Amino acid sequence: MFLDIGASVNSLTQSDHGLDLHVQLPEIPMVLAGHTATVPAPPAWELSWRSLHVQIKYTKKPPSLGPRLASGWASAVRAGGTPTFLVWLVPASTAPHNGGSVRARIVLPQQWHRWGAGQEATTPTKVPDTMFSAPVDLDDLDGLRRLAHVADLWTRYPVLLSTGGFDPTASMLAGTLPDPNSLEAFSIDVATAAIIAADMRYEPIDRWQRIVTECVSTAYALVFPAMGEQRILDRIGAAHQMVGMFTSPDGRFIGPDPAVAVEEPGPVVIADICASIAAAVGDERRSTTCCSSSVTRRCSASMSVGAPSPDSCHACSPRSSESLCSS
């Protein structure tokens, strides 16, 4: 499964932490499976420095895991460490070599904090079925494409995705779009984190509102373009009302420090994440970001997973593109 998305995979046979695989990801999300003579796989590609830890379970019933181990995984990723995926391989009634199939259900890193945080129990406990993703068919190219983008995001933004109240990668893995209200709140959180990271909290409120506008409009333009400009403007207006709750009488931002962490400009992060969401659910028309540095990577990513041509790559609407890239 991970070889099919262009990763380098090493077995951790002597690991004392139950980590079966060390997966080094490619620089650009890709799917190598399903290529033909007319559409060949790339002869070579660049690996990134980013990696995952993967524990494999092959059982008919949900696997067990020590909550204390899960708590350690949660602490590691929240500190910016390597994310850990638990992959449960569910065998079919017919063995694979007799024509049966194997499907994978995955527990994403944010779940470890919800389940294992603060627990000291070392006795293996059955992992709740609700923590697992919907099954991913290992022969399904769409499923592999979604996995490629989900793994890419988790290794790019581990702290942001593990500490925020919203994890878009869960719906990405299922092939569905996230809830618009959750995506909007997530965009505002990222904008706030970017303000604080840049030590801009005492800047005039209109500057902060502009960054919130860029984050929210970019998210909607890339993930929900059919929403229409007027509704997006209405949602931005609602976001600005929220901004007003965190300002001093002289119009300076004094909002609370958010739980999320962002080192890059907020609009760029939102554009990158939302481009991944769009690409993961299979709509190449929405799979690019607005700034040139990200456009190159995301357009290349779209082409590697089946976009028809470089001509399908485009920027956001002129309004959001100009404001985002000028930031």
Salt bridges, closest charged atoms under 4 A:
GLU27 OE2 - ARG156 NH2 3.47
GLU120 OE1 - ARG68 NE 3.53
ASP129 OD1 - ARG105 NH1 2.81
ASP142 OD1 - ARG145 NH1 2.86
ASP152 OD1 - ARG50 NH2 3.25
ASP152 OD1 - ARG156 NE 3.13
ASP152 OD2 - ARG297 NH1 3.50
ASP152 OD2 - ARG298 NH2 3.13
GLU184 OE1 - ARG235 NE 2.75
GLU203 OE1 - ARG207 NH1 3.34
GLU214 OE2 - ARG210 NH1 2.92
GLU229 OE2 - ARG319 NE 3.44
ASP257 OD1 - ARG201 NH1 3.31
ASP272 OD1 - ARG297 NH2 2.51
ASP272 OD1 - ARG298 NE 3.00
ASP283 OD1 - ARG285 NE 3.10
ASP283 OD2 - ARG286 NE 3.05
